[in-house]
């Protein structure tokens, strides 16, 4: 206002700018808010050039001017909050992450990134099986940076949702808005990046998004259920960029760490467990922290809803609710569905008579997976594919087996599809 006062009369300033408040000054754009549409019109028509000139004198750069009026400020603030907010996941902070031998390197790397984003470890790529704490560290980084500087622009998205939003933006004619939303952030958090592998258009868009953020010196953190080298359909340009940062794996926790996690989760829920109960849970649940949480929540429910004493039998019952005695055998239709999805085909393509190279290969893979994952007889497998005879099924299985021995990429494809089948089978 001091600079404007040299150009405008006190009457003009009092009349048109007395209730005018700055909302944001960033990225060469000034956003103001005034009381009504009439005042906005006058400011834009009479005084916009004077304001821009004053900004140029201050910053030696051209600025855009956006004037909001009336209730528009509420919509703007809601949109800004939505773009910069992290998922509502209480407790996903560094102080609630239990550190052990299996995750201490990933934890230390995450803290280093949160302390100095964009400086040393960019991108940070955290990988490991489901339920081991990758998302916890990802969100802890975001919350730590946001707590230190709420003005930091933070974007969080899952790999499959990036695809969905991109397709929606293209169909709706809002592709530029989509690109602006993710390319102009200070911190880009991407969960489960493995889901973009094999999707060419998505990988192309993600490549340019990654480059924009990286070249601006801003931080990127990515999680995956496997390292880039094991994603057979991942674009080589993305693979080299992921591997050019810091790779940190998270392995299943050892018994000591599982005991600490069990005690910590119980304390958070106000549940007091005996040493015997804690060790019983930690000994039985070996590979997945989410399962540990599930057992503790069930024990809490037993106590609060059923007013039960937490006995060893109660612990065993809670564990039985969470883990199965053995792996559940997937249904053939689930295997066909996941194989078709992996190859970007329809299920009826695999079951039908199409002889295109891609479809034939996918059909052979589906037959192989049904045989290895269900051990169904060849005749029953053939019935899933319009009654193909057992000789055809056997030939398909042997071809896939031969390819797996000769071609590491085929072995990787089989692992990827199997992982998708087992993950979805557990839901």
DOMARRO-75787 format. One record per residue (C-alpha): x, y, z; residue number from 1; chain. Coordinates in nm, 3 decimals. Layout:
BEGIN
+---------+---------+---------+-----+------+
:       u :       v :       w : pos : unit :
+---------+---------+---------+-----+------+
:       X :       Y :       Z : NUM :    A :
...
+---------+---------+---------+-----+------+
This chain:
BEGIN
+---------+---------+---------+-----+------+
:       u :       v :       w : pos : unit :
+---------+---------+---------+-----+------+
:   0.000 :   0.000 :   0.000 :   1 :    A :
:   0.293 :   0.236 :   0.063 :   2 :    A :
:   0.391 :   0.219 :  -0.303 :   3 :    A :
:   0.029 :   0.252 :  -0.420 :   4 :    A :
:  -0.023 :   0.553 :  -0.195 :   5 :    A :
:   0.233 :   0.738 :  -0.404 :   6 :    A :
:   0.019 :   0.680 :  -0.714 :   7 :    A :
:  -0.338 :   0.692 :  -0.573 :   8 :    A :
:  -0.529 :   0.944 :  -0.365 :   9 :    A :
:  -0.618 :   0.864 :  -0.001 :  10 :    A :
:  -0.985 :   0.866 :  -0.104 :  11 :    A :
:  -0.928 :   0.598 :  -0.369 :  12 :    A :
:  -0.733 :   0.380 :  -0.127 :  13 :    A :
:  -0.995 :   0.414 :   0.150 :  14 :    A :
:  -1.283 :   0.356 :  -0.089 :  15 :    A :
:  -1.154 :   0.058 :  -0.283 :  16 :    A :
:  -0.883 :  -0.100 :  -0.070 :  17 :    A :
:  -0.987 :  -0.048 :   0.294 :  18 :    A :
:  -1.136 :  -0.399 :   0.322 :  19 :    A :
:  -0.907 :  -0.554 :   0.061 :  20 :    A :
:  -0.684 :  -0.826 :   0.209 :  21 :    A :
:  -0.393 :  -1.022 :   0.056 :  22 :    A :
:  -0.462 :  -1.396 :   0.037 :  23 :    A :
:  -0.147 :  -1.532 :  -0.127 :  24 :    A :
:   0.169 :  -1.403 :  -0.291 :  25 :    A :
:   0.345 :  -1.692 :  -0.462 :  26 :    A :
:   0.471 :  -1.814 :  -0.801 :  27 :    A :
:   0.449 :  -1.461 :  -0.948 :  28 :    A :
:   0.081 :  -1.430 :  -0.861 :  29 :    A :
:  -0.092 :  -1.203 :  -0.609 :  30 :    A :
:  -0.435 :  -1.304 :  -0.483 :  31 :    A :
:  -0.648 :  -1.040 :  -0.314 :  32 :    A :
:  -0.990 :  -1.060 :  -0.153 :  33 :    A :
:  -1.244 :  -0.780 :  -0.145 :  34 :    A :
:  -1.599 :  -0.751 :  -0.015 :  35 :    A :
:  -1.812 :  -0.763 :  -0.330 :  36 :    A :
:  -1.817 :  -0.799 :  -0.709 :  37 :    A :
:  -1.850 :  -0.425 :  -0.770 :  38 :    A :
:  -1.528 :  -0.345 :  -0.587 :  39 :    A :
:  -1.352 :  -0.630 :  -0.767 :  40 :    A :
:  -1.462 :  -0.490 :  -1.104 :  41 :    A :
:  -1.332 :  -0.145 :  -1.017 :  42 :    A :
:  -0.998 :  -0.280 :  -0.890 :  43 :    A :
:  -0.950 :  -0.489 :  -1.205 :  44 :    A :
:  -1.048 :  -0.208 :  -1.444 :  45 :    A :
:  -0.885 :   0.094 :  -1.277 :  46 :    A :
:  -0.605 :  -0.024 :  -1.053 :  47 :    A :
:  -0.475 :  -0.362 :  -1.175 :  48 :    A :
:  -0.194 :  -0.211 :  -1.381 :  49 :    A :
:  -0.085 :   0.010 :  -1.090 :  50 :    A :
:  -0.072 :  -0.294 :  -0.859 :  51 :    A :
:   0.128 :  -0.498 :  -1.112 :  52 :    A :
:   0.366 :  -0.208 :  -1.162 :  53 :    A :
:   0.421 :  -0.181 :  -0.786 :  54 :    A :
:   0.492 :  -0.555 :  -0.767 :  55 :    A :
:   0.741 :  -0.526 :  -1.052 :  56 :    A :
:   0.922 :  -0.249 :  -0.866 :  57 :    A :
:   0.943 :  -0.471 :  -0.558 :  58 :    A :
:   1.035 :  -0.806 :  -0.715 :  59 :    A :
:   1.168 :  -0.719 :  -1.063 :  60 :    A :
:   0.927 :  -0.971 :  -1.210 :  61 :    A :
:   0.589 :  -0.963 :  -1.385 :  62 :    A :
:   0.299 :  -1.073 :  -1.167 :  63 :    A :
:  -0.053 :  -1.194 :  -1.233 :  64 :    A :
:  -0.338 :  -1.047 :  -1.027 :  65 :    A :
:  -0.640 :  -1.245 :  -0.911 :  66 :    A :
:  -0.911 :  -1.070 :  -0.711 :  67 :    A :
:  -1.161 :  -1.281 :  -0.517 :  68 :    A :
:  -1.493 :  -1.135 :  -0.404 :  69 :    A :
:  -1.735 :  -1.222 :  -0.125 :  70 :    A :
:  -1.769 :  -1.592 :  -0.046 :  71 :    A :
:  -1.524 :  -1.696 :  -0.319 :  72 :    A :
:  -1.253 :  -1.690 :  -0.053 :  73 :    A :
:  -1.415 :  -1.993 :   0.115 :  74 :    A :
:  -1.405 :  -2.199 :  -0.205 :  75 :    A :
:  -1.045 :  -2.097 :  -0.270 :  76 :    A :
:  -0.927 :  -2.190 :   0.080 :  77 :    A :
:  -1.112 :  -2.522 :   0.065 :  78 :    A :
:  -0.950 :  -2.607 :  -0.269 :  79 :    A :
:  -0.604 :  -2.508 :  -0.145 :  80 :    A :
:  -0.648 :  -2.720 :   0.166 :  81 :    A :
:  -0.762 :  -3.019 :  -0.042 :  82 :    A :
:  -0.461 :  -2.992 :  -0.275 :  83 :    A :
:  -0.208 :  -2.968 :   0.008 :  84 :    A :
:  -0.361 :  -3.203 :   0.263 :  85 :    A :
:  -0.244 :  -3.553 :   0.344 :  86 :    A :
:  -0.484 :  -3.843 :   0.396 :  87 :    A :
:  -0.659 :  -3.840 :   0.733 :  88 :    A :
:  -0.444 :  -4.107 :   0.898 :  89 :    A :
:  -0.394 :  -4.028 :   1.265 :  90 :    A :
:  -0.081 :  -4.174 :   1.416 :  91 :    A :
:   0.125 :  -4.199 :   1.098 :  92 :    A :
:   0.412 :  -3.997 :   1.245 :  93 :    A :
:   0.778 :  -4.070 :   1.312 :  94 :    A :
:   0.730 :  -4.093 :   1.687 :  95 :    A :
:   0.482 :  -4.378 :   1.644 :  96 :    A :
:   0.698 :  -4.579 :   1.406 :  97 :    A :
:   0.866 :  -4.870 :   1.584 :  98 :    A :
:   1.226 :  -4.902 :   1.463 :  99 :    A :
:   1.402 :  -5.238 :   1.439 : 100 :    A :
:   1.678 :  -5.403 :   1.239 : 101 :    A :
:   1.440 :  -5.465 :   0.949 : 102 :    A :
:   1.346 :  -5.100 :   0.893 : 103 :    A :
:   1.605 :  -4.877 :   1.063 : 104 :    A :
:   1.775 :  -4.775 :   0.736 : 105 :    A :
:   1.444 :  -4.677 :   0.571 : 106 :    A :
:   1.342 :  -4.491 :   0.888 : 107 :    A :
:   1.672 :  -4.299 :   0.902 : 108 :    A :
:   1.646 :  -4.212 :   0.533 : 109 :    A :
:   1.290 :  -4.086 :   0.578 : 110 :    A :
:   1.394 :  -3.860 :   0.866 : 111 :    A :
:   1.686 :  -3.725 :   0.662 : 112 :    A :
:   1.452 :  -3.639 :   0.376 : 113 :    A :
:   1.201 :  -3.476 :   0.611 : 114 :    A :
:   1.481 :  -3.264 :   0.763 : 115 :    A :
:   1.629 :  -3.150 :   0.431 : 116 :    A :
:   1.384 :  -3.217 :   0.147 : 117 :    A :
:   1.525 :  -3.200 :  -0.204 : 118 :    A :
:   1.888 :  -3.189 :  -0.094 : 119 :    A :
:   2.044 :  -3.533 :  -0.050 : 120 :    A :
:   1.817 :  -3.828 :  -0.122 : 121 :    A :
:   1.598 :  -3.750 :  -0.418 : 122 :    A :
:   1.400 :  -3.950 :  -0.498 : 123 :    A :
:   1.368 :  -4.167 :  -0.191 : 124 :    A :
:   1.238 :  -4.507 :  -0.301 : 125 :    A :
:   1.105 :  -4.729 :  -0.017 : 126 :    A :
:   1.005 :  -5.084 :  -0.104 : 127 :    A :
:   0.888 :  -5.398 :   0.072 : 128 :    A :
:   0.592 :  -5.630 :   0.111 : 129 :    A :
:   0.248 :  -5.505 :   0.207 : 130 :    A :
:   0.182 :  -5.414 :   0.568 : 131 :    A :
:   0.539 :  -5.338 :   0.680 : 132 :    A :
:   0.518 :  -4.960 :   0.724 : 133 :    A :
:   0.601 :  -4.805 :   0.386 : 134 :    A :
:   0.293 :  -4.582 :   0.385 : 135 :    A :
:   0.357 :  -4.490 :   0.749 : 136 :    A :
:   0.701 :  -4.350 :   0.661 : 137 :    A :
:   0.567 :  -4.180 :   0.349 : 138 :    A :
:   0.299 :  -3.994 :   0.544 : 139 :    A :
:   0.534 :  -3.924 :   0.835 : 140 :    A :
:   0.762 :  -3.736 :   0.594 : 141 :    A :
:   0.466 :  -3.534 :   0.469 : 142 :    A :
:   0.339 :  -3.452 :   0.816 : 143 :    A :
:   0.684 :  -3.351 :   0.942 : 144 :    A :
:   0.740 :  -3.113 :   0.650 : 145 :    A :
:   0.388 :  -2.971 :   0.677 : 146 :    A :
:   0.426 :  -2.913 :   1.053 : 147 :    A :
:   0.748 :  -2.721 :   0.996 : 148 :    A :
:   0.612 :  -2.517 :   0.704 : 149 :    A :
:   0.234 :  -2.532 :   0.639 : 150 :    A :
:   0.281 :  -2.333 :   0.318 : 151 :    A :
:   0.469 :  -2.619 :   0.151 : 152 :    A :
:   0.267 :  -2.762 :  -0.137 : 153 :    A :
:   0.231 :  -3.135 :  -0.078 : 154 :    A :
:   0.069 :  -3.385 :  -0.314 : 155 :    A :
:  -0.005 :  -3.745 :  -0.212 : 156 :    A :
:  -0.139 :  -4.001 :  -0.456 : 157 :    A :
:  -0.145 :  -4.375 :  -0.517 : 158 :    A :
:  -0.012 :  -4.515 :  -0.841 : 159 :    A :
:  -0.348 :  -4.645 :  -0.966 : 160 :    A :
:  -0.522 :  -4.319 :  -0.870 : 161 :    A :
:  -0.268 :  -4.122 :  -1.077 : 162 :    A :
:  -0.387 :  -4.321 :  -1.378 : 163 :    A :
:  -0.754 :  -4.269 :  -1.293 : 164 :    A :
:  -0.716 :  -3.894 :  -1.245 : 165 :    A :
:  -0.514 :  -3.859 :  -1.564 : 166 :    A :
:  -0.776 :  -4.042 :  -1.774 : 167 :    A :
:  -1.056 :  -3.836 :  -1.616 : 168 :    A :
:  -0.866 :  -3.512 :  -1.687 : 169 :    A :
:  -0.809 :  -3.604 :  -2.052 : 170 :    A :
:  -1.174 :  -3.698 :  -2.103 : 171 :    A :
:  -1.293 :  -3.384 :  -1.926 : 172 :    A :
:  -1.057 :  -3.149 :  -2.109 : 173 :    A :
:  -0.873 :  -3.053 :  -1.789 : 174 :    A :
:  -0.533 :  -3.207 :  -1.864 : 175 :    A :
:  -0.352 :  -2.876 :  -1.806 : 176 :    A :
:  -0.506 :  -2.842 :  -1.461 : 177 :    A :
:  -0.405 :  -3.199 :  -1.380 : 178 :    A :
:  -0.044 :  -3.132 :  -1.482 : 179 :    A :
:  -0.030 :  -2.807 :  -1.286 : 180 :    A :
:  -0.166 :  -2.977 :  -0.974 : 181 :    A :
:   0.116 :  -3.232 :  -0.955 : 182 :    A :
:   0.408 :  -3.066 :  -1.131 : 183 :    A :
:   0.419 :  -2.752 :  -0.918 : 184 :    A :
:   0.454 :  -2.908 :  -0.573 : 185 :    A :
:   0.727 :  -2.894 :  -0.312 : 186 :    A :
:   0.678 :  -3.253 :  -0.199 : 187 :    A :
:   0.543 :  -3.535 :  -0.417 : 188 :    A :
:   0.443 :  -3.850 :  -0.228 : 189 :    A :
:   0.355 :  -4.151 :  -0.443 : 190 :    A :
:   0.228 :  -4.473 :  -0.284 : 191 :    A :
:   0.233 :  -4.810 :  -0.465 : 192 :    A :
:   0.405 :  -4.691 :  -0.781 : 193 :    A :
:   0.410 :  -5.050 :  -0.913 : 194 :    A :
:   0.055 :  -5.003 :  -1.043 : 195 :    A :
:   0.165 :  -4.771 :  -1.325 : 196 :    A :
:   0.404 :  -5.033 :  -1.471 : 197 :    A :
:   0.284 :  -5.146 :  -1.813 : 198 :    A :
:   0.056 :  -4.843 :  -1.861 : 199 :    A :
:   0.238 :  -4.650 :  -2.132 : 200 :    A :
:   0.039 :  -4.326 :  -2.126 : 201 :    A :
:   0.050 :  -4.309 :  -1.749 : 202 :    A :
:   0.425 :  -4.371 :  -1.744 : 203 :    A :
:   0.480 :  -4.098 :  -2.003 : 204 :    A :
:   0.284 :  -3.846 :  -1.797 : 205 :    A :
:   0.451 :  -3.954 :  -1.473 : 206 :    A :
:   0.795 :  -3.924 :  -1.636 : 207 :    A :
:   0.735 :  -3.557 :  -1.720 : 208 :    A :
:   0.581 :  -3.491 :  -1.378 : 209 :    A :
:   0.884 :  -3.650 :  -1.210 : 210 :    A :
:   1.127 :  -3.444 :  -1.420 : 211 :    A :
:   0.949 :  -3.115 :  -1.350 : 212 :    A :
:   0.954 :  -3.169 :  -0.975 : 213 :    A :
:   1.309 :  -3.306 :  -0.966 : 214 :    A :
:   1.458 :  -3.033 :  -1.183 : 215 :    A :
:   1.292 :  -2.771 :  -0.962 : 216 :    A :
:   1.488 :  -2.917 :  -0.669 : 217 :    A :
:   1.177 :  -3.041 :  -0.490 : 218 :    A :
:   1.146 :  -3.373 :  -0.307 : 219 :    A :
:   0.995 :  -3.695 :  -0.441 : 220 :    A :
:   0.922 :  -3.998 :  -0.220 : 221 :    A :
:   0.795 :  -4.323 :  -0.371 : 222 :    A :
:   0.685 :  -4.657 :  -0.226 : 223 :    A :
:   0.649 :  -4.992 :  -0.398 : 224 :    A :
:   0.607 :  -5.357 :  -0.313 : 225 :    A :
:   0.927 :  -5.438 :  -0.509 : 226 :    A :
:   1.244 :  -5.266 :  -0.634 : 227 :    A :
:   1.239 :  -5.108 :  -0.982 : 228 :    A :
:   1.458 :  -5.387 :  -1.121 : 229 :    A :
:   1.179 :  -5.639 :  -1.058 : 230 :    A :
:   0.911 :  -5.434 :  -1.239 : 231 :    A :
:   0.942 :  -5.593 :  -1.579 : 232 :    A :
:   0.699 :  -5.356 :  -1.751 : 233 :    A :
:   0.836 :  -5.036 :  -1.600 : 234 :    A :
:   0.967 :  -4.783 :  -1.852 : 235 :    A :
:   1.347 :  -4.780 :  -1.856 : 236 :    A :
:   1.354 :  -4.400 :  -1.821 : 237 :    A :
:   1.157 :  -4.423 :  -1.498 : 238 :    A :
:   1.361 :  -4.718 :  -1.371 : 239 :    A :
:   1.689 :  -4.530 :  -1.406 : 240 :    A :
:   1.544 :  -4.224 :  -1.234 : 241 :    A :
:   1.410 :  -4.427 :  -0.943 : 242 :    A :
:   1.741 :  -4.609 :  -0.906 : 243 :    A :
:   1.930 :  -4.279 :  -0.926 : 244 :    A :
:   1.799 :  -4.181 :  -0.585 : 245 :    A :
:   1.821 :  -4.365 :  -0.253 : 246 :    A :
:   1.672 :  -4.715 :  -0.239 : 247 :    A :
:   1.560 :  -4.835 :   0.104 : 248 :    A :
:   1.396 :  -5.170 :   0.173 : 249 :    A :
:   1.172 :  -5.268 :   0.463 : 250 :    A :
:   1.179 :  -5.635 :   0.560 : 251 :    A :
:   0.946 :  -5.831 :   0.792 : 252 :    A :
:   1.020 :  -5.738 :   1.157 : 253 :    A :
:   1.211 :  -5.976 :   1.385 : 254 :    A :
:   1.052 :  -6.111 :   1.705 : 255 :    A :
:   1.192 :  -5.836 :   1.926 : 256 :    A :
:   1.050 :  -5.566 :   1.700 : 257 :    A :
:   0.713 :  -5.744 :   1.676 : 258 :    A :
:   0.693 :  -5.755 :   2.055 : 259 :    A :
:   0.765 :  -5.381 :   2.071 : 260 :    A :
:   0.503 :  -5.310 :   1.802 : 261 :    A :
:   0.244 :  -5.522 :   1.984 : 262 :    A :
:   0.302 :  -5.340 :   2.314 : 263 :    A :
:   0.292 :  -5.002 :   2.139 : 264 :    A :
:  -0.034 :  -5.071 :   1.951 : 265 :    A :
:  -0.198 :  -5.206 :   2.267 : 266 :    A :
:  -0.092 :  -4.897 :   2.464 : 267 :    A :
:  -0.235 :  -4.667 :   2.195 : 268 :    A :
:  -0.573 :  -4.840 :   2.237 : 269 :    A :
:  -0.554 :  -4.840 :   2.616 : 270 :    A :
:  -0.524 :  -5.218 :   2.635 : 271 :    A :
:  -0.304 :  -5.379 :   2.898 : 272 :    A :
:  -0.168 :  -5.717 :   2.788 : 273 :    A :
:   0.033 :  -5.966 :   2.988 : 274 :    A :
:   0.383 :  -6.059 :   2.874 : 275 :    A :
:   0.248 :  -6.400 :   2.777 : 276 :    A :
:  -0.025 :  -6.249 :   2.557 : 277 :    A :
:   0.219 :  -6.009 :   2.390 : 278 :    A :
:   0.465 :  -6.287 :   2.308 : 279 :    A :
:   0.183 :  -6.511 :   2.188 : 280 :    A :
:   0.068 :  -6.247 :   1.938 : 281 :    A :
:   0.422 :  -6.154 :   1.827 : 282 :    A :
:   0.519 :  -6.519 :   1.779 : 283 :    A :
:   0.214 :  -6.608 :   1.569 : 284 :    A :
:   0.203 :  -6.294 :   1.349 : 285 :    A :
:   0.536 :  -6.284 :   1.170 : 286 :    A :
:   0.513 :  -6.099 :   0.842 : 287 :    A :
:   0.257 :  -5.818 :   0.854 : 288 :    A :
:   0.220 :  -5.525 :   1.094 : 289 :    A :
:  -0.139 :  -5.467 :   0.984 : 290 :    A :
:  -0.223 :  -5.816 :   1.108 : 291 :    A :
:  -0.069 :  -5.730 :   1.445 : 292 :    A :
:  -0.292 :  -5.424 :   1.459 : 293 :    A :
:  -0.592 :  -5.634 :   1.364 : 294 :    A :
:  -0.532 :  -5.877 :   1.650 : 295 :    A :
:  -0.493 :  -5.593 :   1.903 : 296 :    A :
:  -0.816 :  -5.430 :   1.782 : 297 :    A :
:  -1.004 :  -5.760 :   1.820 : 298 :    A :
:  -0.870 :  -5.810 :   2.170 : 299 :    A :
:  -0.978 :  -5.456 :   2.256 : 300 :    A :
:  -1.326 :  -5.531 :   2.125 : 301 :    A :
:  -1.342 :  -5.853 :   2.330 : 302 :    A :
:  -1.266 :  -5.651 :   2.643 : 303 :    A :
:  -1.487 :  -5.347 :   2.575 : 304 :    A :
:  -1.788 :  -5.505 :   2.404 : 305 :    A :
:  -1.797 :  -5.855 :   2.549 : 306 :    A :
:  -1.631 :  -5.762 :   2.880 : 307 :    A :
:  -1.398 :  -6.059 :   2.840 : 308 :    A :
:  -1.074 :  -6.118 :   3.026 : 309 :    A :
:  -0.782 :  -6.143 :   2.781 : 310 :    A :
:  -0.694 :  -6.510 :   2.827 : 311 :    A :
:  -0.460 :  -6.719 :   2.608 : 312 :    A :
:  -0.774 :  -6.865 :   2.444 : 313 :    A :
:  -0.897 :  -6.515 :   2.362 : 314 :    A :
:  -0.561 :  -6.434 :   2.205 : 315 :    A :
:  -0.570 :  -6.751 :   1.995 : 316 :    A :
:  -0.925 :  -6.672 :   1.882 : 317 :    A :
:  -0.826 :  -6.319 :   1.778 : 318 :    A :
:  -0.525 :  -6.452 :   1.588 : 319 :    A :
:  -0.740 :  -6.711 :   1.412 : 320 :    A :
:  -0.974 :  -6.432 :   1.296 : 321 :    A :
:  -0.683 :  -6.254 :   1.129 : 322 :    A :
:  -0.462 :  -6.526 :   0.980 : 323 :    A :
:  -0.558 :  -6.847 :   0.811 : 324 :    A :
:  -0.410 :  -7.185 :   0.890 : 325 :    A :
:  -0.286 :  -7.201 :   0.532 : 326 :    A :
:  -0.296 :  -6.985 :   0.221 : 327 :    A :
:  -0.637 :  -6.964 :   0.055 : 328 :    A :
:  -0.642 :  -7.118 :  -0.291 : 329 :    A :
:  -0.745 :  -6.858 :  -0.550 : 330 :    A :
:  -1.033 :  -6.935 :  -0.784 : 331 :    A :
:  -0.955 :  -6.989 :  -1.154 : 332 :    A :
:  -1.178 :  -6.694 :  -1.249 : 333 :    A :
:  -0.973 :  -6.465 :  -1.023 : 334 :    A :
:  -0.652 :  -6.581 :  -1.189 : 335 :    A :
:  -0.797 :  -6.521 :  -1.535 : 336 :    A :
:  -0.922 :  -6.175 :  -1.430 : 337 :    A :
:  -0.584 :  -6.064 :  -1.291 : 338 :    A :
:  -0.393 :  -6.204 :  -1.591 : 339 :    A :
:  -0.626 :  -6.026 :  -1.834 : 340 :    A :
:  -0.588 :  -5.701 :  -1.637 : 341 :    A :
:  -0.209 :  -5.730 :  -1.643 : 342 :    A :
:  -0.207 :  -5.770 :  -2.022 : 343 :    A :
:  -0.475 :  -5.499 :  -2.069 : 344 :    A :
:  -0.720 :  -5.751 :  -2.211 : 345 :    A :
:  -1.077 :  -5.856 :  -2.137 : 346 :    A :
:  -1.145 :  -6.185 :  -1.960 : 347 :    A :
:  -1.346 :  -6.307 :  -2.258 : 348 :    A :
:  -1.038 :  -6.253 :  -2.477 : 349 :    A :
:  -0.844 :  -6.506 :  -2.270 : 350 :    A :
:  -1.130 :  -6.754 :  -2.257 : 351 :    A :
:  -1.214 :  -6.718 :  -2.627 : 352 :    A :
:  -1.058 :  -6.811 :  -2.959 : 353 :    A :
:  -0.849 :  -6.503 :  -3.037 : 354 :    A :
:  -0.504 :  -6.602 :  -3.167 : 355 :    A :
:  -0.331 :  -6.264 :  -3.154 : 356 :    A :
:   0.020 :  -6.295 :  -3.012 : 357 :    A :
:  -0.052 :  -6.093 :  -2.697 : 358 :    A :
:  -0.377 :  -6.276 :  -2.620 : 359 :    A :
:  -0.227 :  -6.620 :  -2.684 : 360 :    A :
:   0.064 :  -6.543 :  -2.452 : 361 :    A :
:  -0.169 :  -6.415 :  -2.179 : 362 :    A :
:  -0.389 :  -6.726 :  -2.214 : 363 :    A :
:  -0.087 :  -6.955 :  -2.175 : 364 :    A :
:   0.024 :  -6.761 :  -1.864 : 365 :    A :
:  -0.325 :  -6.791 :  -1.715 : 366 :    A :
:  -0.324 :  -7.168 :  -1.774 : 367 :    A :
:   0.017 :  -7.199 :  -1.612 : 368 :    A :
:  -0.090 :  -6.997 :  -1.308 : 369 :    A :
:  -0.411 :  -7.193 :  -1.261 : 370 :    A :
:  -0.212 :  -7.514 :  -1.266 : 371 :    A :
:   0.054 :  -7.395 :  -1.022 : 372 :    A :
:  -0.174 :  -7.204 :  -0.783 : 373 :    A :
:  -0.472 :  -7.442 :  -0.773 : 374 :    A :
:  -0.334 :  -7.774 :  -0.900 : 375 :    A :
:  -0.656 :  -7.831 :  -1.095 : 376 :    A :
:  -0.650 :  -8.123 :  -1.342 : 377 :    A :
:  -0.563 :  -8.029 :  -1.700 : 378 :    A :
:  -0.916 :  -8.119 :  -1.816 : 379 :    A :
:  -1.073 :  -7.879 :  -1.562 : 380 :    A :
:  -0.833 :  -7.602 :  -1.665 : 381 :    A :
:  -0.928 :  -7.652 :  -2.029 : 382 :    A :
:  -1.295 :  -7.606 :  -1.939 : 383 :    A :
:  -1.215 :  -7.252 :  -1.826 : 384 :    A :
:  -1.105 :  -7.172 :  -2.183 : 385 :    A :
:  -1.399 :  -7.290 :  -2.393 : 386 :    A :
:  -1.322 :  -7.658 :  -2.337 : 387 :    A :
:  -0.972 :  -7.667 :  -2.479 : 388 :    A :
:  -0.831 :  -8.019 :  -2.456 : 389 :    A :
:  -0.576 :  -8.128 :  -2.200 : 390 :    A :
:  -0.296 :  -8.151 :  -2.461 : 391 :    A :
:  -0.337 :  -7.782 :  -2.544 : 392 :    A :
:  -0.328 :  -7.691 :  -2.175 : 393 :    A :
:  -0.019 :  -7.903 :  -2.112 : 394 :    A :
:   0.159 :  -7.751 :  -2.411 : 395 :    A :
:   0.080 :  -7.400 :  -2.282 : 396 :    A :
:   0.212 :  -7.479 :  -1.935 : 397 :    A :
:   0.535 :  -7.624 :  -2.070 : 398 :    A :
:   0.589 :  -7.325 :  -2.299 : 399 :    A :
:   0.561 :  -7.083 :  -2.005 : 400 :    A :
:   0.796 :  -7.300 :  -1.797 : 401 :    A :
:   1.052 :  -7.297 :  -2.076 : 402 :    A :
:   1.024 :  -6.921 :  -2.118 : 403 :    A :
:   1.071 :  -6.866 :  -1.744 : 404 :    A :
:   1.400 :  -7.058 :  -1.756 : 405 :    A :
:   1.529 :  -6.871 :  -2.061 : 406 :    A :
:   1.385 :  -6.523 :  -2.009 : 407 :    A :
:   1.413 :  -6.339 :  -1.673 : 408 :    A :
:   1.140 :  -6.102 :  -1.788 : 409 :    A :
:   0.886 :  -6.387 :  -1.809 : 410 :    A :
:   0.980 :  -6.499 :  -1.458 : 411 :    A :
:   0.926 :  -6.142 :  -1.341 : 412 :    A :
:   0.586 :  -6.124 :  -1.513 : 413 :    A :
:   0.475 :  -6.444 :  -1.340 : 414 :    A :
:   0.585 :  -6.301 :  -1.003 : 415 :    A :
:   0.399 :  -5.975 :  -1.070 : 416 :    A :
:   0.072 :  -6.143 :  -1.164 : 417 :    A :
:   0.100 :  -6.392 :  -0.878 : 418 :    A :
:   0.152 :  -6.104 :  -0.637 : 419 :    A :
:  -0.159 :  -5.929 :  -0.771 : 420 :    A :
:  -0.362 :  -6.250 :  -0.741 : 421 :    A :
:  -0.258 :  -6.322 :  -0.384 : 422 :    A :
:  -0.304 :  -5.958 :  -0.276 : 423 :    A :
:  -0.656 :  -5.938 :  -0.413 : 424 :    A :
:  -0.734 :  -6.288 :  -0.288 : 425 :    A :
:  -0.660 :  -6.176 :   0.067 : 426 :    A :
:  -0.915 :  -5.894 :   0.056 : 427 :    A :
+---------+---------+---------+-----+------+
